């Protein structure tokens, strides 16, 4: 069940990141004043990378890597969760302090954080990531 939710969330992340990436590219090509900041390109790229790795994990592309793939997913999603929450908070603070109702940072933060939360829940409930005592003396 969580695997399917992760797959859906990851596809939404890839699509959202692609929209941001293409928005920046179209703006760069046709707007001489370049009103879309380059951070949109970075956020879109990060969403695409996060989404594709999560899609690969949920479809079993990394099964041969076992613990390494799970550890990489854990590390990436912990970082993505922090970044997504920061983006969400920054978007809300910006919108409440100005008359601007820019929803892109809020939506991007929700997509990134949601994907990270689902992936972390999947890792916890599947017991893919567990501590090891290899190389240390048992106490």
N, CA, C and O atoms as CSV, one atom per row, in Angstrom:
chain,resi,resn,atom,element,x,y,z
A,1,UNK,N,N,0.829,-1.199,0.000
A,1,UNK,CA,C,0.000,0.000,0.000
A,1,UNK,C,C,0.871,1.261,0.000
A,1,UNK,O,O,0.700,2.137,-0.847
A,2,UNK,N,N,1.815,1.348,0.964
A,2,UNK,CA,C,2.689,2.522,1.008
A,2,UNK,C,C,3.559,2.610,-0.238
A,2,UNK,O,O,3.928,3.703,-0.668
A,3,UNK,N,N,3.883,1.463,-0.814
A,3,UNK,CA,C,4.690,1.453,-2.030
A,3,UNK,C,C,3.946,2.140,-3.182
A,3,UNK,O,O,4.544,2.885,-3.959
A,4,UNK,N,N,2.658,1.886,-3.280
A,4,UNK,CA,C,1.848,2.533,-4.330
A,4,UNK,C,C,1.687,4.027,-4.066
A,4,UNK,O,O,1.716,4.836,-4.994
A,5,UNK,N,N,1.518,4.384,-2.803
A,5,UNK,CA,C,1.409,5.808,-2.448
A,5,UNK,C,C,2.723,6.515,-2.768
A,5,UNK,O,O,2.718,7.634,-3.283
A,6,UNK,N,N,3.859,5.861,-2.463
A,6,UNK,CA,C,5.160,6.443,-2.798
A,6,UNK,C,C,5.317,6.600,-4.296
A,6,UNK,O,O,5.832,7.617,-4.762
A,7,UNK,N,N,4.881,5.610,-5.054
A,7,UNK,CA,C,4.960,5.700,-6.512
A,7,UNK,C,C,4.125,6.869,-7.032
A,7,UNK,O,O,4.588,7.632,-7.880
A,8,UNK,N,N,2.906,7.011,-6.533
A,8,UNK,CA,C,2.036,8.122,-6.950
A,8,UNK,C,C,2.626,9.472,-6.564
A,8,UNK,O,O,2.631,10.411,-7.360
A,9,UNK,N,N,3.122,9.558,-5.340
A,9,UNK,CA,C,3.728,10.799,-4.869
A,9,UNK,C,C,4.966,11.150,-5.692
A,9,UNK,O,O,5.210,12.318,-5.996
A,10,UNK,N,N,5.731,10.145,-6.043
A,10,UNK,CA,C,6.949,10.374,-6.825
A,10,UNK,C,C,6.630,10.835,-8.243
A,10,UNK,O,O,7.312,11.704,-8.786
A,11,UNK,N,N,5.600,10.256,-8.836
A,11,UNK,CA,C,5.181,10.703,-10.169
A,11,UNK,C,C,4.705,12.149,-10.107
A,11,UNK,O,O,5.007,12.940,-11.000
A,12,UNK,N,N,3.960,12.499,-9.056
A,12,UNK,CA,C,3.519,13.887,-8.882
A,12,UNK,C,C,4.723,14.813,-8.724
A,12,UNK,O,O,4.718,15.929,-9.244
A,13,UNK,N,N,5.760,14.356,-8.007
A,13,UNK,CA,C,6.973,15.156,-7.842
A,13,UNK,C,C,7.674,15.380,-9.177
A,13,UNK,O,O,8.099,16.496,-9.478
A,14,UNK,N,N,7.794,14.328,-9.971
A,14,UNK,CA,C,8.448,14.462,-11.277
A,14,UNK,C,C,7.655,15.414,-12.166
A,14,UNK,O,O,8.238,16.257,-12.848
A,15,UNK,N,N,6.342,15.285,-12.162
A,15,UNK,CA,C,5.516,16.178,-12.989
A,15,UNK,C,C,5.600,17.627,-12.500
A,15,UNK,O,O,5.724,18.548,-13.308
A,16,UNK,N,N,5.533,17.829,-11.187
A,16,UNK,CA,C,5.652,19.184,-10.642
A,16,UNK,C,C,7.017,19.793,-10.925
A,16,UNK,O,O,7.119,20.967,-11.282
A,17,UNK,N,N,8.061,18.996,-10.764
A,17,UNK,CA,C,9.414,19.475,-11.069
A,17,UNK,C,C,9.584,19.791,-12.541
A,17,UNK,O,O,10.261,20.754,-12.903
A,18,UNK,N,N,8.968,18.979,-13.393
A,18,UNK,CA,C,9.043,19.229,-14.837
A,18,UNK,C,C,8.347,20.534,-15.211
A,18,UNK,O,O,8.822,21.276,-16.070
A,19,UNK,N,N,7.221,20.807,-14.560
A,19,UNK,CA,C,6.509,22.064,-14.814
A,19,UNK,C,C,7.379,23.248,-14.410
A,19,UNK,O,O,7.476,24.227,-15.151
A,20,UNK,N,N,8.015,23.167,-13.238
A,20,UNK,CA,C,8.899,24.256,-12.807
A,20,UNK,C,C,10.085,24.412,-13.754
A,20,UNK,O,O,10.432,25.526,-14.148
A,21,UNK,N,N,10.695,23.305,-14.110
A,21,UNK,CA,C,11.844,23.320,-15.010
A,21,UNK,C,C,11.473,23.935,-16.357
A,21,UNK,O,O,12.198,24.785,-16.877
A,22,UNK,N,N,10.348,23.506,-16.918
A,22,UNK,CA,C,9.908,24.021,-18.218
A,22,UNK,C,C,9.455,25.478,-18.133
A,22,UNK,O,O,9.644,26.241,-19.080
A,23,UNK,N,N,8.858,25.867,-17.007
A,23,UNK,CA,C,8.474,27.270,-16.820
A,23,UNK,C,C,9.703,28.168,-16.893
A,23,UNK,O,O,9.692,29.203,-17.560
A,24,UNK,N,N,10.756,27.761,-16.200
A,24,UNK,CA,C,11.990,28.545,-16.238
A,24,UNK,C,C,12.572,28.554,-17.647
A,24,UNK,O,O,13.011,29.604,-18.116
A,25,UNK,N,N,12.589,27.413,-18.335
A,25,UNK,CA,C,13.184,27.327,-19.673
A,25,UNK,C,C,12.421,28.184,-20.683
A,25,UNK,O,O,13.028,28.889,-21.489
A,26,UNK,N,N,11.102,28.120,-20.636
A,26,UNK,CA,C,10.292,28.927,-21.558
A,26,UNK,C,C,10.478,30.404,-21.260
A,26,UNK,O,O,10.600,31.210,-22.182
A,27,UNK,N,N,10.501,30.766,-19.995
A,27,UNK,CA,C,10.719,32.161,-19.623
A,27,UNK,C,C,12.084,32.647,-20.076
A,27,UNK,O,O,12.212,33.764,-20.578
A,28,UNK,N,N,13.103,31.818,-19.904
A,28,UNK,CA,C,14.453,32.198,-20.307
A,28,UNK,C,C,14.538,32.385,-21.816
A,28,UNK,O,O,15.242,33.273,-22.295
A,29,UNK,N,N,13.826,31.555,-22.565
A,29,UNK,CA,C,13.893,31.620,-24.027
A,29,UNK,C,C,13.116,32.801,-24.594
A,29,UNK,O,O,13.550,33.395,-25.581
A,30,UNK,N,N,11.970,33.161,-23.995
A,30,UNK,CA,C,11.118,34.168,-24.618
A,30,UNK,C,C,10.960,35.480,-23.860
A,30,UNK,O,O,10.433,36.441,-24.420
A,31,UNK,N,N,11.388,35.549,-22.636
A,31,UNK,CA,C,11.238,36.785,-21.876
A,31,UNK,C,C,12.605,37.454,-21.737
A,31,UNK,O,O,13.474,36.949,-21.026
A,32,UNK,N,N,12.797,38.594,-22.416
A,32,UNK,CA,C,14.117,39.229,-22.349
A,32,UNK,C,C,14.471,39.734,-20.949
A,32,UNK,O,O,15.652,39.886,-20.637
A,33,UNK,N,N,13.479,39.994,-20.104
A,33,UNK,CA,C,13.751,40.472,-18.752
A,33,UNK,C,C,13.925,39.337,-17.755
A,33,UNK,O,O,14.337,39.577,-16.620
A,34,UNK,N,N,13.625,38.127,-18.146
A,34,UNK,CA,C,13.821,36.924,-17.336
A,34,UNK,C,C,13.242,37.082,-15.920
A,34,UNK,O,O,13.979,37.162,-14.937
A,35,UNK,N,N,11.906,37.123,-15.844
A,35,UNK,CA,C,11.225,37.347,-14.571
A,35,UNK,C,C,11.229,36.132,-13.642
A,35,UNK,O,O,11.025,36.287,-12.438
A,36,UNK,N,N,11.451,34.943,-14.165
A,36,UNK,CA,C,11.446,33.751,-13.315
A,36,UNK,C,C,12.861,33.529,-12.782
A,36,UNK,O,O,13.793,33.379,-13.572
A,37,UNK,N,N,13.042,33.504,-11.463
A,37,UNK,CA,C,14.392,33.355,-10.895
A,37,UNK,C,C,14.960,31.949,-11.123
A,37,UNK,O,O,14.224,30.984,-11.328
A,38,UNK,N,N,16.271,31.872,-11.080
A,38,UNK,CA,C,16.946,30.604,-11.348
A,38,UNK,C,C,16.691,29.577,-10.249
A,38,UNK,O,O,16.883,28.382,-10.477
A,39,UNK,N,N,16.262,30.009,-9.064
A,39,UNK,CA,C,15.956,29.056,-8.002
A,39,UNK,C,C,14.806,28.136,-8.408
A,39,UNK,O,O,14.702,27.018,-7.903
A,40,UNK,N,N,13.952,28.591,-9.303
A,40,UNK,CA,C,12.866,27.749,-9.814
A,40,UNK,C,C,13.456,26.541,-10.552
A,40,UNK,O,O,12.939,25.429,-10.444
A,41,UNK,N,N,14.523,26.764,-11.291
A,41,UNK,CA,C,15.210,25.680,-11.993
A,41,UNK,C,C,15.799,24.691,-10.993
A,41,UNK,O,O,15.703,23.480,-11.197
A,42,UNK,N,N,16.395,25.178,-9.936
A,42,UNK,CA,C,17.001,24.310,-8.920
A,42,UNK,C,C,15.939,23.490,-8.182
A,42,UNK,O,O,16.128,22.297,-7.946
A,43,UNK,N,N,14.834,24.125,-7.821
A,43,UNK,CA,C,13.767,23.410,-7.121
A,43,UNK,C,C,13.151,22.355,-8.035
A,43,UNK,O,O,12.902,21.227,-7.610
A,44,UNK,N,N,12.910,22.720,-9.277
A,44,UNK,CA,C,12.361,21.757,-10.234
A,44,UNK,C,C,13.295,20.575,-10.455
A,44,UNK,O,O,12.846,19.430,-10.505
A,45,UNK,N,N,14.582,20.843,-10.587
A,45,UNK,CA,C,15.552,19.763,-10.762
A,45,UNK,C,C,15.613,18.844,-9.552
A,45,UNK,O,O,15.705,17.625,-9.695
A,46,UNK,N,N,15.563,19.430,-8.363
A,46,UNK,CA,C,15.585,18.627,-7.137
A,46,UNK,C,C,14.343,17.748,-7.033
A,46,UNK,O,O,14.426,16.597,-6.604
A,47,UNK,N,N,13.192,18.290,-7.425
A,47,UNK,CA,C,11.956,17.505,-7.387
A,47,UNK,C,C,12.019,16.350,-8.375
A,47,UNK,O,O,11.555,15.250,-8.074
A,48,UNK,N,N,12.588,16.588,-9.550
A,48,UNK,CA,C,12.712,15.528,-10.550
A,48,UNK,C,C,13.641,14.427,-10.051
A,48,UNK,O,O,13.326,13.245,-10.185
A,49,UNK,N,N,14.770,14.800,-9.484
A,49,UNK,CA,C,15.727,13.804,-8.983
A,49,UNK,C,C,15.112,13.005,-7.836
A,49,UNK,O,O,15.212,11.779,-7.810
A,50,UNK,N,N,14.482,13.692,-6.893
A,50,UNK,CA,C,13.846,13.011,-5.769
A,50,UNK,C,C,12.774,12.046,-6.271
A,50,UNK,O,O,12.684,10.907,-5.814
A,51,UNK,N,N,11.974,12.512,-7.204
A,51,UNK,CA,C,10.895,11.679,-7.733
A,51,UNK,C,C,11.401,10.456,-8.470
A,51,UNK,O,O,10.877,9.359,-8.274
A,52,UNK,N,N,12.414,10.621,-9.320
A,52,UNK,CA,C,12.920,9.479,-10.073
A,52,UNK,C,C,13.589,8.446,-9.176
A,52,UNK,O,O,13.425,7.247,-9.398
A,53,UNK,N,N,14.335,8.882,-8.171
A,53,UNK,CA,C,14.960,7.893,-7.277
A,53,UNK,C,C,13.884,7.132,-6.507
A,53,UNK,O,O,13.988,5.919,-6.326
A,54,UNK,N,N,12.851,7.843,-6.054
A,54,UNK,CA,C,11.771,7.189,-5.315
A,54,UNK,C,C,10.968,6.250,-6.211
A,54,UNK,O,O,10.546,5.181,-5.771
A,55,UNK,N,N,10.757,6.645,-7.462
A,55,UNK,CA,C,10.082,5.754,-8.412
A,55,UNK,C,C,10.907,4.484,-8.591
A,55,UNK,O,O,10.377,3.374,-8.558
A,56,UNK,N,N,12.206,4.664,-8.779
A,56,UNK,CA,C,13.078,3.505,-8.937
A,56,UNK,C,C,13.060,2.601,-7.724
A,56,UNK,O,O,13.071,1.378,-7.858
A,57,UNK,N,N,13.033,3.190,-6.545
A,57,UNK,CA,C,13.004,2.391,-5.320
A,57,UNK,C,C,11.696,1.626,-5.207
A,57,UNK,O,O,11.694,0.440,-4.878
A,58,UNK,N,N,10.583,2.297,-5.478
A,58,UNK,CA,C,9.285,1.632,-5.335
A,58,UNK,C,C,9.054,0.580,-6.413
A,58,UNK,O,O,8.294,-0.361,-6.186
A,59,UNK,N,N,9.681,0.708,-7.572
A,59,UNK,CA,C,9.544,-0.291,-8.630
A,59,UNK,C,C,10.610,-1.386,-8.557
A,59,UNK,O,O,10.603,-2.321,-9.358
A,60,UNK,N,N,11.519,-1.265,-7.600
A,60,UNK,CA,C,12.511,-2.298,-7.404
A,60,UNK,C,C,13.727,-2.200,-8.309
A,60,UNK,O,O,14.437,-3.189,-8.491
A,61,UNK,N,N,13.982,-1.036,-8.877
A,61,UNK,CA,C,15.153,-0.871,-9.755
A,61,UNK,C,C,16.447,-1.054,-8.980
A,61,UNK,O,O,17.456,-1.473,-9.548
A,62,UNK,N,N,16.431,-0.746,-7.700
A,62,UNK,CA,C,17.660,-0.782,-6.897
A,62,UNK,C,C,17.723,-2.026,-5.995
A,62,UNK,O,O,18.504,-2.044,-5.044
A,63,UNK,N,N,16.929,-3.052,-6.269
A,63,UNK,CA,C,16.885,-4.227,-5.394
A,63,UNK,C,C,18.239,-4.896,-5.220
A,63,UNK,O,O,18.517,-5.430,-4.146
A,64,UNK,N,N,19.074,-4.883,-6.221
A,64,UNK,CA,C,20.386,-5.515,-6.115
A,64,UNK,C,C,21.272,-4.808,-5.086
A,64,UNK,O,O,22.214,-5.405,-4.566
A,65,UNK,N,N,20.978,-3.555,-4.795
A,65,UNK,CA,C,21.798,-2.775,-3.870
A,65,UNK,C,C,21.341,-2.906,-2.423
A,65,UNK,O,O,22.067,-2.493,-1.519
A,66,UNK,N,N,20.169,-3.464,-2.179
A,66,UNK,CA,C,19.590,-3.721,-0.872
A,66,UNK,C,C,19.780,-2.594,0.147
A,66,UNK,O,O,19.163,-1.536,0.022
A,67,UNK,N,N,20.621,-2.816,1.143
A,67,UNK,CA,C,20.801,-1.849,2.230
A,67,UNK,C,C,21.374,-0.518,1.755
A,67,UNK,O,O,21.043,0.531,2.308
A,68,UNK,N,N,22.222,-0.549,0.746
A,68,UNK,CA,C,22.803,0.697,0.236
A,68,UNK,C,C,21.714,1.568,-0.376
A,68,UNK,O,O,21.677,2.778,-0.148
A,69,UNK,N,N,20.824,0.950,-1.157
A,69,UNK,CA,C,19.729,1.704,-1.772
A,69,UNK,C,C,18.779,2.250,-0.707
A,69,UNK,O,O,18.313,3.385,-0.809
A,70,UNK,N,N,18.495,1.449,0.307
A,70,UNK,CA,C,17.616,1.909,1.379
A,70,UNK,C,C,18.273,3.042,2.176
A,70,UNK,O,O,17.610,4.004,2.563
A,71,UNK,N,N,19.574,2.917,2.416
A,71,UNK,CA,C,20.289,3.984,3.121
A,71,UNK,C,C,20.334,5.266,2.326
A,71,UNK,O,O,20.200,6.355,2.885
A,72,UNK,N,N,20.523,5.143,1.011
A,72,UNK,CA,C,20.522,6.332,0.152
A,72,UNK,C,C,19.142,6.982,0.137
A,72,UNK,O,O,19.026,8.208,0.153
A,73,UNK,N,N,18.094,6.154,0.105
A,73,UNK,CA,C,16.739,6.702,0.149
A,73,UNK,C,C,16.499,7.397,1.486
A,73,UNK,O,O,15.921,8.483,1.525
A,74,UNK,N,N,16.939,6.778,2.580
A,74,UNK,CA,C,16.784,7.381,3.897
A,74,UNK,C,C,17.487,8.732,3.972
A,74,UNK,O,O,16.891,9.722,4.394
A,75,UNK,N,N,18.745,8.772,3.566
A,75,UNK,CA,C,19.509,10.027,3.629
A,75,UNK,C,C,18.883,11.100,2.746
A,75,UNK,O,O,18.704,12.240,3.177
A,76,UNK,N,N,18.553,10.739,1.523
A,76,UNK,CA,C,17.965,11.703,0.593
A,76,UNK,C,C,16.627,12.227,1.056
A,76,UNK,O,O,16.339,13.415,0.908
A,77,UNK,N,N,15.804,11.356,1.617
A,77,UNK,CA,C,14.473,11.790,2.032
A,77,UNK,C,C,14.516,12.583,3.342
A,77,UNK,O,O,13.672,13.451,3.561
A,78,UNK,N,N,15.476,12.298,4.202
A,78,UNK,CA,C,15.627,13.138,5.399
A,78,UNK,C,C,15.997,14.564,5.000
A,78,UNK,O,O,15.444,15.530,5.526
A,79,UNK,N,N,16.932,14.682,4.073
A,79,UNK,CA,C,17.320,16.013,3.587
A,79,UNK,C,C,16.151,16.670,2.855
A,79,UNK,O,O,15.861,17.847,3.071
A,80,UNK,N,N,15.486,15.910,1.994
A,80,UNK,CA,C,14.356,16.460,1.237
A,80,UNK,C,C,13.223,16.897,2.154
A,80,UNK,O,O,12.572,17.911,1.903
A,81,UNK,N,N,12.988,16.142,3.206
A,81,UNK,CA,C,11.943,16.532,4.146
A,81,UNK,C,C,12.247,17.862,4.806
A,81,UNK,O,O,11.363,18.707,4.950
A,82,UNK,N,N,13.499,18.050,5.208
A,82,UNK,CA,C,13.900,19.329,5.818
A,82,UNK,C,C,13.777,20.478,4.824
A,82,UNK,O,O,13.260,21.545,5.155
A,83,UNK,N,N,14.255,20.252,3.606
A,83,UNK,CA,C,14.178,21.294,2.572
A,83,UNK,C,C,12.725,21.598,2.226
A,83,UNK,O,O,12.346,22.760,2.081
A,84,UNK,N,N,11.919,20.558,2.094
A,84,UNK,CA,C,10.508,20.762,1.766
A,84,UNK,C,C,9.774,21.547,2.836
A,84,UNK,O,O,8.985,22.439,2.524
A,85,UNK,N,N,10.029,21.220,4.104
A,85,UNK,CA,C,9.397,21.968,5.195
A,85,UNK,C,C,9.872,23.412,5.226
A,85,UNK,O,O,9.081,24.324,5.465
A,86,UNK,N,N,11.162,23.624,4.984
A,86,UNK,CA,C,11.682,24.999,4.949
A,86,UNK,C,C,11.043,25.783,3.801
A,86,UNK,O,O,10.693,26.951,3.966
A,87,UNK,N,N,10.893,25.155,2.660
A,87,UNK,CA,C,10.263,25.798,1.511
A,87,UNK,C,C,8.801,26.117,1.807
A,87,UNK,O,O,8.305,27.186,1.451
A,88,UNK,N,N,8.128,25.193,2.452
A,88,UNK,CA,C,6.729,25.402,2.817
A,88,UNK,C,C,6.582,26.566,3.801
A,88,UNK,O,O,5.729,27.435,3.621
A,89,UNK,N,N,7.410,26.575,4.828
A,89,UNK,CA,C,7.352,27.655,5.818
A,89,UNK,C,C,7.720,28.995,5.185
A,89,UNK,O,O,7.059,30.003,5.432
A,90,UNK,N,N,8.771,29.005,4.371
A,90,UNK,CA,C,9.174,30.254,3.709
A,90,UNK,C,C,8.074,30.778,2.795
A,90,UNK,O,O,7.839,31.985,2.737
A,91,UNK,N,N,7.402,29.886,2.084
A,91,UNK,CA,C,6.299,30.300,1.217
A,91,UNK,C,C,5.141,30.879,2.001
A,91,UNK,O,O,4.554,31.883,1.598
A,92,UNK,N,N,4.808,30.254,3.120
A,92,UNK,CA,C,3.701,30.748,3.946
A,92,UNK,C,C,4.055,32.085,4.581
A,92,UNK,O,O,3.234,33.002,4.600
A,93,UNK,N,N,5.277,32.199,5.101
A,93,UNK,CA,C,5.708,33.466,5.699
A,93,UNK,C,C,5.714,34.580,4.659
A,93,UNK,O,O,5.258,35.691,4.930
A,94,UNK,N,N,6.234,34.280,3.465
A,94,UNK,CA,C,6.259,35.290,2.402
A,94,UNK,C,C,4.845,35.726,2.027
A,94,UNK,O,O,4.576,36.918,1.880
A,95,UNK,N,N,3.953,34.764,1.875
A,95,UNK,CA,C,2.585,35.095,1.481
A,95,UNK,C,C,1.850,35.880,2.563
A,95,UNK,O,O,1.026,36.741,2.255
A,96,UNK,N,N,2.144,35.585,3.826
A,96,UNK,CA,C,1.438,36.312,4.884
A,96,UNK,C,C,2.022,37.699,5.137
A,96,UNK,O,O,1.326,38.577,5.648
A,97,UNK,N,N,3.303,37.908,4.782
A,97,UNK,CA,C,3.917,39.213,5.044
A,97,UNK,C,C,3.752,40.186,3.882
A,97,UNK,O,O,3.967,41.387,4.049
A,98,UNK,N,N,3.380,39.693,2.725
A,98,UNK,CA,C,3.158,40.558,1.569
A,98,UNK,C,C,1.749,40.324,1.036
A,98,UNK,O,O,1.060,39.396,1.459
A,99,UNK,N,N,1.349,41.139,0.148
A,99,UNK,CA,C,0.047,40.964,-0.481
A,99,UNK,C,C,0.084,39.902,-1.578
A,99,UNK,O,O,-0.941,39.582,-2.179
A,100,UNK,N,N,1.264,39.363,-1.830
A,100,UNK,CA,C,1.462,38.370,-2.870
A,100,UNK,C,C,0.915,37.016,-2.418
A,100,UNK,O,O,1.109,36.616,-1.270
A,101,UNK,N,N,0.246,36.331,-3.302
A,101,UNK,CA,C,-0.232,34.979,-2.988
A,101,UNK,C,C,0.445,33.980,-3.914
A,101,UNK,O,O,-0.211,33.290,-4.694
A,102,UNK,N,N,1.756,33.916,-3.815
A,102,UNK,CA,C,2.553,33.013,-4.633
A,102,UNK,C,C,2.426,31.599,-4.076
A,102,UNK,O,O,2.923,31.310,-2.987
A,103,UNK,N,N,1.764,30.724,-4.817
A,103,UNK,CA,C,1.507,29.382,-4.316
A,103,UNK,C,C,2.546,28.357,-4.746
A,103,UNK,O,O,2.551,27.247,-4.214
A,104,UNK,N,N,3.418,28.681,-5.677
A,104,UNK,CA,C,4.385,27.709,-6.174
A,104,UNK,C,C,5.324,27.210,-5.073
A,104,UNK,O,O,5.516,25.998,-4.969
A,105,UNK,N,N,5.921,28.080,-4.245
A,105,UNK,CA,C,6.783,27.545,-3.182
A,105,UNK,C,C,6.019,26.686,-2.177
A,105,UNK,O,O,6.547,25.694,-1.673
A,106,UNK,N,N,4.791,27.064,-1.891
A,106,UNK,CA,C,3.984,26.291,-0.948
A,106,UNK,C,C,3.673,24.918,-1.527
A,106,UNK,O,O,3.825,23.908,-0.839
A,107,UNK,N,N,3.241,24.870,-2.780
A,107,UNK,CA,C,2.928,23.585,-3.411
A,107,UNK,C,C,4.170,22.718,-3.582
A,107,UNK,O,O,4.118,21.509,-3.356
A,108,UNK,N,N,5.285,23.326,-3.979
A,108,UNK,CA,C,6.529,22.566,-4.123
A,108,UNK,C,C,6.968,22.010,-2.775
A,108,UNK,O,O,7.404,20.862,-2.691
A,109,UNK,N,N,6.859,22.808,-1.727
A,109,UNK,CA,C,7.199,22.339,-0.389
A,109,UNK,C,C,6.308,21.194,0.058
A,109,UNK,O,O,6.776,20.247,0.689
A,110,UNK,N,N,5.025,21.278,-0.267
A,110,UNK,CA,C,4.105,20.197,0.085
A,110,UNK,C,C,4.435,18.920,-0.682
A,110,UNK,O,O,4.408,17.832,-0.107
A,111,UNK,N,N,4.743,19.037,-1.967
A,111,UNK,CA,C,5.086,17.851,-2.754
A,111,UNK,C,C,6.376,17.201,-2.263
A,111,UNK,O,O,6.443,15.982,-2.103
A,112,UNK,N,N,7.390,18.013,-2.027
A,112,UNK,CA,C,8.677,17.480,-1.575
A,112,UNK,C,C,8.526,16.850,-0.193
A,112,UNK,O,O,9.001,15.736,0.026
A,113,UNK,N,N,7.882,17.535,0.733
A,113,UNK,CA,C,7.709,17.014,2.095
A,113,UNK,C,C,6.828,15.775,2.123
A,113,UNK,O,O,7.108,14.818,2.845
A,114,UNK,N,N,5.774,15.800,1.341
A,114,UNK,CA,C,4.875,14.640,1.289
A,114,UNK,C,C,5.572,13.403,0.760
A,114,UNK,O,O,5.401,12.311,1.303
A,115,UNK,N,N,6.358,13.566,-0.298
A,115,UNK,CA,C,7.106,12.440,-0.849
A,115,UNK,C,C,8.107,11.912,0.165
A,115,UNK,O,O,8.261,10.700,0.315
A,116,UNK,N,N,8.786,12.812,0.859
A,116,UNK,CA,C,9.763,12.400,1.870
A,116,UNK,C,C,9.075,11.653,3.014
A,116,UNK,O,O,9.584,10.631,3.476
A,117,UNK,N,N,7.941,12.144,3.470
A,117,UNK,CA,C,7.224,11.503,4.560
A,117,UNK,C,C,6.787,10.089,4.177
A,117,UNK,O,O,6.952,9.156,4.963
A,118,UNK,N,N,6.238,9.929,2.991
A,118,UNK,CA,C,5.785,8.606,2.545
A,118,UNK,C,C,6.968,7.647,2.421
A,118,UNK,O,O,6.872,6.491,2.831
A,119,UNK,N,N,8.078,8.115,1.860
A,119,UNK,CA,C,9.258,7.261,1.716
A,119,UNK,C,C,9.808,6.858,3.079
A,119,UNK,O,O,10.192,5.704,3.269
A,120,UNK,N,N,9.854,7.785,4.027
A,120,UNK,CA,C,10.354,7.463,5.360
A,120,UNK,C,C,9.428,6.488,6.078
A,120,UNK,O,O,9.899,5.586,6.772
A,121,UNK,N,N,8.124,6.658,5.920
A,121,UNK,CA,C,7.181,5.706,6.502
A,121,UNK,C,C,7.354,4.316,5.892
A,121,UNK,O,O,7.298,3.310,6.600
A,122,UNK,N,N,7.561,4.265,4.593
A,122,UNK,CA,C,7.795,2.984,3.921
A,122,UNK,C,C,9.039,2.302,4.472
A,122,UNK,O,O,9.032,1.096,4.720
A,123,UNK,N,N,10.105,3.071,4.663
A,123,UNK,CA,C,11.338,2.497,5.207
A,123,UNK,C,C,11.144,1.997,6.634
A,123,UNK,O,O,11.665,0.943,6.999
A,124,UNK,N,N,10.403,2.739,7.436
A,124,UNK,CA,C,10.183,2.344,8.831
A,124,UNK,C,C,9.355,1.059,8.898
A,124,UNK,O,O,9.713,0.126,9.618
A,125,UNK,N,N,8.259,1.010,8.156
A,125,UNK,CA,C,7.359,-0.140,8.251
A,125,UNK,C,C,7.881,-1.372,7.520
A,125,UNK,O,O,7.471,-2.489,7.835
A,126,UNK,N,N,8.766,-1.195,6.560
A,126,UNK,CA,C,9.313,-2.352,5.853
A,126,UNK,C,C,10.571,-2.885,6.522
A,126,UNK,O,O,11.070,-3.941,6.131
A,127,UNK,N,N,11.091,-2.188,7.510
A,127,UNK,CA,C,12.317,-2.578,8.240
A,127,UNK,C,C,13.499,-2.737,7.293
A,127,UNK,O,O,14.366,-3.580,7.526
A,128,UNK,N,N,13.545,-1.944,6.235
A,128,UNK,CA,C,14.662,-2.000,5.285
A,128,UNK,C,C,15.935,-1.423,5.881
A,128,UNK,O,O,17.033,-1.891,5.579
A,129,UNK,N,N,15.796,-0.420,6.717
A,129,UNK,CA,C,16.960,0.223,7.315
A,129,UNK,C,C,16.959,-0.129,8.789
A,129,UNK,O,O,16.053,0.253,9.530
A,130,UNK,N,N,17.970,-0.851,9.205
A,130,UNK,CA,C,18.094,-1.218,10.612
A,130,UNK,C,C,19.556,-1.125,11.020
A,130,UNK,O,O,20.450,-1.337,10.201
A,131,UNK,N,N,19.796,-0.810,12.279
A,131,UNK,CA,C,21.192,-0.674,12.727
A,131,UNK,C,C,21.910,-2.023,12.674
A,131,UNK,O,O,21.295,-3.082,12.798
A,132,UNK,N,N,23.192,-1.952,12.492
A,132,UNK,CA,C,24.011,-3.160,12.446
A,132,UNK,C,C,25.108,-3.082,13.486
A,132,UNK,O,O,25.558,-1.992,13.839
A,133,UNK,N,N,25.541,-4.227,13.976
A,133,UNK,CA,C,26.639,-4.273,14.928
A,133,UNK,C,C,27.884,-4.834,14.280
A,133,UNK,O,O,28.866,-5.110,14.970
A,134,UNK,N,N,27.867,-5.007,12.989
A,134,UNK,CA,C,29.018,-5.557,12.279
A,134,UNK,C,C,30.229,-4.656,12.482
A,134,UNK,O,O,30.152,-3.447,12.265
A,135,UNK,N,N,31.341,-5.241,12.896
A,135,UNK,CA,C,32.548,-4.479,13.080
A,135,UNK,C,C,32.685,-3.891,14.473
A,135,UNK,O,O,33.716,-3.295,14.787
A,136,UNK,N,N,31.661,-4.044,15.324
A,136,UNK,CA,C,31.729,-3.536,16.691
A,136,UNK,C,C,31.526,-4.683,17.652
A,136,UNK,O,O,30.853,-5.665,17.341
A,137,UNK,N,N,32.098,-4.551,18.791
A,137,UNK,CA,C,31.916,-5.581,19.820
A,137,UNK,C,C,30.513,-5.479,20.391
A,137,UNK,O,O,30.008,-4.388,20.658
A,138,UNK,N,N,29.899,-6.628,20.570
A,138,UNK,CA,C,28.550,-6.642,21.150
A,138,UNK,C,C,28.654,-6.307,22.636
A,138,UNK,O,O,29.576,-6.753,23.318
A,139,UNK,N,N,27.701,-5.519,23.127
A,139,UNK,CA,C,27.761,-5.158,24.535
A,139,UNK,C,C,26.742,-5.895,25.343
A,139,UNK,O,O,26.660,-5.705,26.556
